[in-house]
Amino acid sequence: MQAENRLHPSDEQIAGFQEGDTETPINMLNLLKFKEKAEYADGCETTMTGTEAYGM
């Protein structure tokens, strides 16, 4: 298996995805980091943790 670390896929990769390539597996890993207390851009106060706010 060949693994590629790409945030932005190449045109060839996008074309393969759009053509419905069922032979090549797609793997995705989401690495999430949360703040101890949720913060909102509008300054809204909350008692939720970042993890709880993400799950809303």
N, C-alpha and C positions, 0 to 999 in steps of 0.2 A: 504494500500500500504506500502510495506517495501522499504525503501531507503537505499542504501549502498554507502558509499563514498569510491571508490576504483580507484586508479590510474592504478593499475595492476590487471586485473581480474584474478580470480582463474581458475584452469584448468576446473572445473565443469562449470563455467560461459562461458568459451570459447567453450567448447563442446556443450553447449546449443545453443549458437549463431550459430555455424557451422551446427548444425542439423536443423536449420530453425525453431526454437521455435517461433511460431506466437501467442502464448497465453500470453507471458510475454512482456510487453512494455519495450522498451529501451529508457532511458532518458539521455540526455547529456547536460551539461551546460558548455559553454566556457566563462571563465572570462579573459578578455584581458585588459592589461594596456599598454598605449602607452606613449612614451617620447614626450615632447613638440616639439623637433626637431629630425628628423630621423638621426640615426647614422649607419654607415656601417663599417664592420670589415676591409675592404680594405682602409678605410679612404676617400672614395668618398665623395665629397662635395655635399650638396643638400639644397634646401630651403623648402623641404617638411616637414610636421609634421609627427610624427610616425604613426598617423592614416591614413594619405594620402599614405604613403609608404606601409603600410599593405594592402591597397586597390588596389595596382598596380598589 
